[in-house]
Amino acid sequence: MLLTQHDANRALLSSLFSAAAKKVLPSSSYDGKVTFADRELNFQVTHGGAMTGEAMETLAVLLADISCLVFNSLSNDSLLPGFLLHDSPREADLGLRLYHSYIRFAAWLDEHFQKIGGCPFQYILTTTTSPPKALQKKDVIALRLDASKEDELLFRRNLSRPPESEQLEMLPSS
C-alpha cells in the first residue's frame, strides 16, 4: 500500500514538473525530468539529454519549487506551507525571454486555479525586471518597492539596522 502510494506521488510530481517545463520552454522537445536517488529529488530540464548551465539550473529550481506547491495543493497528505517567495530569479542568470515565459506560466497557473475556486497558495516573485507588457496590471503587480528609499522597502525600514530607539540604547552612557 505505501509503496503504491509512494510511486503514485513520484509519478504526479514528475508529471507536474514535466508539464511546467513544457509550458515555459518554447519547443516541444524540451521536458522536465525528476529522478529519485539516494533519498534525494533531482529536477532537470531536458532537451534530449539533461541541460546544463546556470540558466537551466536556475529554471529547474524555479519550476521544481512551483511544481512542489502545486503537488502540495493536490495532496491531502502533504504538509508544506502554501507560500513561496522567489527573490530576484531574473538576476540569477535567466535571460529576459525565458524569464518572461516563466512569469507568464506563473500567471497562467493563477488563472487556472481561479477557474476551480481560487489559487491554493500564495506566490511572490520579487524582481527588478518588469513583467511582460500583458501582465503589467494591478492584479499581477501587487506592490512596487524601491530599495534606494527606506519608506519604499518591504517593511518600510532596513532590517539590517536596528530601529533608531534601539540604536540610542546601544550608545555608551557617560
GROMACS elastic network, one bead per residue, 0.5 to 0.9 nm:
[ bonds ]
;  ai    aj funct       b0    kb
    1     4     6  0.52089   500
    1     5     6  0.62791   500
    1     6     6  0.86408   500
    2     5     6  0.50327   500
    2     6     6  0.60015   500
    2     7     6  0.85541   500
    3     7     6  0.60924   500
    3     8     6  0.85316   500
    4     7     6  0.51601   500
    4     8     6  0.61961   500
    4     9     6  0.86602   500
    5     8     6  0.50482   500
    5     9     6  0.61644   500
    5    10     6  0.86246   500
    6     9     6  0.51208   500
    6    10     6  0.62040   500
    6    11     6  0.86123   500
    7    10     6  0.50812   500
    7    11     6  0.61341   500
    7    12     6  0.86121   500
    8    11     6  0.50731   500
    8    12     6  0.61430   500
    8    13     6  0.86752   500
    9    12     6  0.50909   500
    9    13     6  0.61843   500
    9    14     6  0.85037   500
    9    71     6  0.85629   500
    9    75     6  0.85758   500
   10    13     6  0.52661   500
   10    14     6  0.60700   500
   10    15     6  0.84880   500
   10    34     6  0.83359   500
   10    35     6  0.88401   500
   10    36     6  0.84072   500
   11    14     6  0.50931   500
   11    15     6  0.60157   500
   11    16     6  0.86074   500
   12    15     6  0.50335   500
   12    16     6  0.61564   500
   12    17     6  0.86452   500
   12    71     6  0.73672   500
   13    16     6  0.51231   500
   13    17     6  0.61857   500
   13    18     6  0.85116   500
   13    34     6  0.76948   500
   13    67     6  0.69227   500
   13    68     6  0.70818   500
   13    70     6  0.87901   500
   13    71     6  0.62429   500
   14    17     6  0.52396   500
   14    18     6  0.60396   500
   14    19     6  0.85544   500
   14    32     6  0.76463   500
   14    33     6  0.63904   500
   14    34     6  0.53020   500
   14    35     6  0.81560   500
   14    43     6  0.87621   500
   14    67     6  0.87767   500
   15    18     6  0.51104   500
   15    19     6  0.60934   500
   15    20     6  0.85686   500
   15    32     6  0.84229   500
   15    33     6  0.85489   500
   15    34     6  0.87419   500
   16    19     6  0.51831   500
   16    20     6  0.61608   500
   16    21     6  0.87085   500
   16    32     6  0.88010   500
   16    64     6  0.89608   500
   16    67     6  0.57098   500
   16    68     6  0.83096   500
   16    70     6  0.76930   500
   16    71     6  0.73783   500
   17    20     6  0.50867   500
   17    21     6  0.62229   500
   17    22     6  0.86306   500
   17    31     6  0.84183   500
   17    32     6  0.56396   500
   17    33     6  0.70204   500
   17    34     6  0.73177   500
   17    43     6  0.79402   500
   17    60     6  0.88112   500
   17    63     6  0.65423   500
   17    64     6  0.63487   500
   17    66     6  0.84838   500
   17    67     6  0.54743   500
   17    68     6  0.83501   500
   18    21     6  0.52344   500
   18    22     6  0.62123   500
   18    23     6  0.86139   500
   18    30     6  0.88097   500
   18    31     6  0.53883   500
   18    33     6  0.61782   500
   18    34     6  0.81608   500
   18    45     6  0.83574   500
   19    22     6  0.51295   500
   19    23     6  0.61023   500
   19    24     6  0.87325   500
   19    31     6  0.75955   500
   19    32     6  0.73922   500
   20    23     6  0.50794   500
   20    24     6  0.62651   500
   20    25     6  0.86147   500
   20    31     6  0.84590   500
   20    32     6  0.75396   500
   20    63     6  0.64648   500
   20    64     6  0.87794   500
   20    66     6  0.86020   500
   20    67     6  0.72384   500
   20   105     6  0.77044   500
   21    24     6  0.52866   500
   21    25     6  0.59586   500
   21    30     6  0.69889   500
   21    31     6  0.55097   500
   21    32     6  0.52686   500
   21    33     6  0.89487   500
   21    45     6  0.68439   500
   21    46     6  0.87550   500
   21    59     6  0.86352   500
   21    60     6  0.81029   500
   21    63     6  0.69868   500
   22    25     6  0.55051   500
   22    26     6  0.75985   500
   22    27     6  0.76031   500
   22    28     6  0.64471   500
   22    29     6  0.81721   500
   22    30     6  0.60276   500
   22    31     6  0.55089   500
   22    32     6  0.72977   500
   23    26     6  0.77070   500
   23    28     6  0.88695   500
   23   101     6  0.83225   500
   23   102     6  0.84648   500
   23   105     6  0.67048   500
   24    98     6  0.74212   500
   24    99     6  0.89313   500
   24   100     6  0.89630   500
   24   101     6  0.53564   500
   24   102     6  0.54753   500
   24   103     6  0.87248   500
   24   104     6  0.80105   500
   24   105     6  0.61742   500
   25    28     6  0.77421   500
   25    29     6  0.89550   500
   25    30     6  0.65247   500
   25    31     6  0.82722   500
   25    98     6  0.72801   500
   25   101     6  0.73122   500
   25   102     6  0.83579   500
   26    29     6  0.86978   500
   26    30     6  0.78605   500
   26    98     6  0.86804   500
   26   101     6  0.84602   500
   27    30     6  0.59324   500
   28    31     6  0.76343   500
   29    46     6  0.83154   500
   29    47     6  0.58766   500
   29    48     6  0.73112   500
   30    45     6  0.71587   500
   30    46     6  0.56121   500
   30    48     6  0.74641   500
   31    44     6  0.85090   500
   31    45     6  0.58978   500
   31    46     6  0.51129   500
   31    47     6  0.64164   500
   31    48     6  0.84005   500
   32    43     6  0.71688   500
   32    44     6  0.57549   500
   32    46     6  0.57233   500
   32    47     6  0.86961   500
   32    50     6  0.89587   500
   32    60     6  0.79977   500
   32    63     6  0.88966   500
   33    42     6  0.80632   500
   33    43     6  0.58919   500
   33    44     6  0.52387   500
   33    45     6  0.62891   500
   33    46     6  0.68136   500
   33    50     6  0.84653   500
   34    41     6  0.67448   500
   34    42     6  0.55423   500
   34    44     6  0.64281   500
   34    45     6  0.89091   500
   34    64     6  0.89188   500
   35    40     6  0.81038   500
   35    41     6  0.58609   500
   35    42     6  0.51652   500
   35    43     6  0.66937   500
   35    44     6  0.83176   500
   36    39     6  0.63654   500
   36    40     6  0.55412   500
   36    42     6  0.63535   500
   37    40     6  0.54107   500
   37    41     6  0.68309   500
   37    42     6  0.78988   500
   38    41     6  0.85647   500
   43    57     6  0.87707   500
   43    60     6  0.60527   500
   43    61     6  0.73009   500
   43    63     6  0.85316   500
   43    64     6  0.63831   500
   44    50     6  0.62822   500
   44    51     6  0.71188   500
   44    52     6  0.86001   500
   44    56     6  0.80700   500
   44    57     6  0.73766   500
   44    60     6  0.57558   500
   44    61     6  0.85747   500
   44    64     6  0.88180   500
   45    49     6  0.86450   500
   45    50     6  0.60743   500
   45    51     6  0.56917   500
   45    52     6  0.82370   500
   45    56     6  0.65494   500
   45    57     6  0.77208   500
   45    59     6  0.78873   500
   45    60     6  0.59322   500
   46    49     6  0.53806   500
   46    51     6  0.51939   500
   46    52     6  0.88097   500
   47    50     6  0.64047   500
   47    51     6  0.63952   500
   48    51     6  0.83873   500
   51    56     6  0.63369   500
   51    57     6  0.79923   500
   52    55     6  0.80129   500
   52    56     6  0.59304   500
   52    57     6  0.65198   500
   53    56     6  0.55832   500
   53    57     6  0.61734   500
   53    58     6  0.85772   500
   54    57     6  0.51494   500
   54    58     6  0.59637   500
   54    59     6  0.84625   500
   54    92     6  0.78617   500
   54    93     6  0.60857   500
   54    94     6  0.78588   500
   55    58     6  0.51266   500
   55    59     6  0.60519   500
   55    60     6  0.85139   500
   55    92     6  0.75440   500
   55    93     6  0.51617   500
   55    95     6  0.73569   500
   55    98     6  0.87817   500
   56    60     6  0.59832   500
   56    61     6  0.86223   500
   56    93     6  0.88706   500
   56    94     6  0.79953   500
   57    60     6  0.50183   500
   57    61     6  0.63450   500
   57    62     6  0.87732   500
   58    61     6  0.52042   500
   58    62     6  0.63476   500
   58    63     6  0.86760   500
   58    89     6  0.74765   500
   58    92     6  0.68773   500
   58    93     6  0.72689   500
   58    94     6  0.71633   500
   59    62     6  0.50808   500
   59    63     6  0.60461   500
   59    64     6  0.83391   500
   59    89     6  0.85732   500
   59    94     6  0.74005   500
   59    98     6  0.85764   500
   59    99     6  0.86209   500
   59   102     6  0.82691   500
   60    63     6  0.51700   500
   60    64     6  0.58545   500
   60    65     6  0.85007   500
   61    65     6  0.61060   500
   61    66     6  0.86549   500
   62    65     6  0.52655   500
   62    66     6  0.63430   500
   62    67     6  0.85057   500
   62    86     6  0.78420   500
   62    89     6  0.80351   500
   62   102     6  0.86539   500
   63    66     6  0.52182   500
   63    67     6  0.58277   500
   63    68     6  0.84371   500
   63   102     6  0.85012   500
   64    67     6  0.50255   500
   64    68     6  0.60962   500
   64    69     6  0.86579   500
   65    68     6  0.52222   500
   65    69     6  0.64277   500
   65    70     6  0.88899   500
   65    84     6  0.77969   500
   66    70     6  0.63204   500
   66    71     6  0.85346   500
   66    84     6  0.78071   500
   66   106     6  0.83837   500
   66   123     6  0.84709   500
   67    70     6  0.51254   500
   67    71     6  0.60423   500
   67    72     6  0.84814   500
   68    72     6  0.59498   500
   68    73     6  0.85727   500
   68    80     6  0.86856   500
   69    73     6  0.63400   500
   69    74     6  0.88357   500
   69    80     6  0.77290   500
   69    81     6  0.83313   500
   69    82     6  0.67495   500
   69    83     6  0.78258   500
   69    84     6  0.77870   500
   69   120     6  0.88258   500
   69   121     6  0.71870   500
   70    73     6  0.50895   500
   70    74     6  0.64383   500
   70    75     6  0.88211   500
   70   120     6  0.83406   500
   70   121     6  0.82133   500
   71    74     6  0.51661   500
   71    75     6  0.62047   500
   71    78     6  0.80852   500
   72    75     6  0.52800   500
   72    76     6  0.77340   500
   72    77     6  0.81767   500
   72    78     6  0.53375   500
   72    79     6  0.71360   500
   72    80     6  0.63547   500
   72    81     6  0.83715   500
   72    82     6  0.77712   500
   73    76     6  0.77061   500
   73    78     6  0.79170   500
   73    80     6  0.89312   500
   73    82     6  0.77733   500
   73   119     6  0.89563   500
   73   120     6  0.61696   500
   73   121     6  0.75447   500
   74    78     6  0.84299   500
   75    78     6  0.54687   500
   75    79     6  0.87267   500
   76    79     6  0.80859   500
   79    82     6  0.88564   500
   80    83     6  0.84172   500
   81    84     6  0.81489   500
   81   121     6  0.81015   500
   82   120     6  0.67745   500
   82   122     6  0.61252   500
   82   123     6  0.83437   500
   83   121     6  0.55687   500
   83   123     6  0.58879   500
   83   124     6  0.80026   500
   84   121     6  0.78979   500
   84   122     6  0.63943   500
   84   124     6  0.62127   500
   84   125     6  0.83295   500
   85   122     6  0.84677   500
   85   123     6  0.60234   500
   85   125     6  0.58380   500
   85   126     6  0.77115   500
   86    89     6  0.65273   500
   86   123     6  0.80526   500
   86   124     6  0.63617   500
   86   126     6  0.63414   500
   86   127     6  0.87518   500
   87    90     6  0.88498   500
   87   124     6  0.82566   500
   87   125     6  0.60222   500
   87   127     6  0.67617   500
   88    91     6  0.55838   500
   88    92     6  0.69660   500
   88   125     6  0.70442   500
   88   126     6  0.51974   500
   88   128     6  0.70286   500
   88   129     6  0.85265   500
   89    93     6  0.75188   500
   89    94     6  0.70306   500
   89    99     6  0.81904   500
   89   125     6  0.81050   500
   89   126     6  0.79273   500
   89   127     6  0.71928   500
   90    93     6  0.62110   500
   90    94     6  0.50363   500
   90    95     6  0.70898   500
   90    96     6  0.73719   500
   90    99     6  0.61642   500
   90   127     6  0.68579   500
   90   128     6  0.80308   500
   90   129     6  0.71292   500
   91    94     6  0.67446   500
   91    95     6  0.88020   500
   91   127     6  0.79034   500
   91   128     6  0.81077   500
   91   129     6  0.84950   500
   94    97     6  0.83194   500
   94    98     6  0.63821   500
   94    99     6  0.58379   500
   95    98     6  0.54114   500
   95    99     6  0.59614   500
   95   100     6  0.85907   500
   96   100     6  0.60071   500
   96   101     6  0.84696   500
   96   129     6  0.84411   500
   97   100     6  0.52279   500
   97   101     6  0.62063   500
   97   102     6  0.86887   500
   98   101     6  0.50368   500
   98   102     6  0.62385   500
   98   103     6  0.87362   500
   99   102     6  0.50614   500
   99   103     6  0.62790   500
   99   104     6  0.86618   500
   99   131     6  0.85043   500
  100   103     6  0.50171   500
  100   104     6  0.61247   500
  100   105     6  0.85378   500
  100   130     6  0.88626   500
  100   131     6  0.62703   500
  100   132     6  0.58143   500
  101   104     6  0.50992   500
  101   105     6  0.62353   500
  101   106     6  0.88150   500
  101   132     6  0.84990   500
  102   106     6  0.63741   500
  102   107     6  0.87354   500
  103   106     6  0.50800   500
  103   107     6  0.62597   500
  103   108     6  0.85321   500
  103   125     6  0.88368   500
  103   131     6  0.68923   500
  103   132     6  0.78139   500
  103   135     6  0.86076   500
  104   107     6  0.50405   500
  104   108     6  0.60171   500
  104   109     6  0.86110   500
  104   131     6  0.84163   500
  104   132     6  0.76518   500
  104   135     6  0.77544   500
  105   109     6  0.61928   500
  105   110     6  0.87121   500
  106   109     6  0.51153   500
  106   110     6  0.64425   500
  106   111     6  0.88193   500
  106   123     6  0.84213   500
  107   110     6  0.51111   500
  107   111     6  0.63091   500
  107   112     6  0.86315   500
  107   135     6  0.79933   500
  107   140     6  0.77836   500
  108   111     6  0.50389   500
  108   112     6  0.60671   500
  108   113     6  0.86470   500
  109   112     6  0.50070   500
  109   113     6  0.62156   500
  109   114     6  0.85602   500
  109   119     6  0.81473   500
  110   113     6  0.52586   500
  110   114     6  0.61308   500
  110   115     6  0.88159   500
  110   118     6  0.78140   500
  110   119     6  0.58960   500
  111   114     6  0.50667   500
  111   115     6  0.64992   500
  111   118     6  0.84732   500
  111   119     6  0.81604   500
  112   115     6  0.54163   500
  112   116     6  0.70485   500
  112   118     6  0.84561   500
  112   119     6  0.80831   500
  113   116     6  0.52397   500
  113   117     6  0.64366   500
  113   118     6  0.51052   500
  113   120     6  0.75406   500
  114   117     6  0.52690   500
  114   119     6  0.57726   500
  115   118     6  0.68579   500
  115   119     6  0.89130   500
  116   119     6  0.82104   500
  117   120     6  0.86946   500
  118   121     6  0.88473   500
  119   122     6  0.74421   500
  126   129     6  0.88878   500
  127   130     6  0.73912   500
  127   131     6  0.87549   500
  130   133     6  0.80602   500
  130   136     6  0.76053   500
  131   134     6  0.80559   500
  131   135     6  0.60656   500
  131   136     6  0.61825   500
  131   141     6  0.87222   500
  132   135     6  0.55042   500
  132   136     6  0.66408   500
  133   136     6  0.52643   500
  133   137     6  0.84647   500
  134   137     6  0.75758   500
  135   138     6  0.86513   500
  135   139     6  0.85911   500
  135   140     6  0.62812   500
  135   141     6  0.79261   500
  136   139     6  0.86251   500
  136   140     6  0.67976   500
  136   141     6  0.66369   500
  137   140     6  0.56546   500
  137   141     6  0.61181   500
  137   142     6  0.88479   500
  138   141     6  0.52166   500
  138   142     6  0.62920   500
  138   143     6  0.87068   500
  139   142     6  0.64954   500
  141   144     6  0.72555   500
  143   154     6  0.86849   500
  144   152     6  0.79544   500
  144   154     6  0.89747   500
  145   149     6  0.86524   500
  145   152     6  0.52207   500
  145   153     6  0.56717   500
  145   154     6  0.65529   500
  146   149     6  0.57956   500
  146   150     6  0.79107   500
  146   151     6  0.84052   500
  146   152     6  0.51418   500
  146   153     6  0.59231   500
  146   154     6  0.85360   500
  147   150     6  0.68045   500
  147   151     6  0.89047   500
  147   152     6  0.67168   500
  147   153     6  0.56009   500
  147   154     6  0.85837   500
  147   158     6  0.89474   500
  148   152     6  0.78830   500
  148   153     6  0.81204   500
  149   152     6  0.53526   500
  149   153     6  0.67022   500
  149   156     6  0.87328   500
  149   157     6  0.89210   500
  150   153     6  0.53990   500
  150   154     6  0.88859   500
  150   155     6  0.87998   500
  150   156     6  0.57366   500
  150   157     6  0.52836   500
  150   158     6  0.65788   500
  151   154     6  0.83808   500
  151   155     6  0.82404   500
  151   157     6  0.65011   500
  152   155     6  0.81525   500
  152   156     6  0.58236   500
  152   157     6  0.81700   500
  153   157     6  0.60716   500
  153   158     6  0.72891   500
  154   157     6  0.75600   500
  154   158     6  0.89260   500
  155   158     6  0.76108   500
  155   159     6  0.78388   500
  156   159     6  0.89447   500
  157   160     6  0.88048   500
  157   161     6  0.83596   500
  157   163     6  0.82159   500
  158   161     6  0.58400   500
  158   162     6  0.81083   500
  158   163     6  0.86290   500
  159   162     6  0.68957   500
  159   163     6  0.84540   500
  161   164     6  0.85282   500
  161   167     6  0.84287   500
  162   165     6  0.80057   500
  162   166     6  0.59170   500
  162   167     6  0.61365   500
  163   166     6  0.53880   500
  163   167     6  0.63147   500
  163   168     6  0.88742   500
  164   168     6  0.62210   500
  164   169     6  0.86879   500
  165   168     6  0.53110   500
  165   169     6  0.65260   500
  165   170     6  0.89582   500
  166   169     6  0.50418   500
  166   170     6  0.63730   500
  167   170     6  0.51704   500
  167   171     6  0.67275   500
  168   171     6  0.54049   500
  168   172     6  0.87923   500
  169   172     6  0.79467   500
  169   173     6  0.87540   500
  170   173     6  0.87502   500
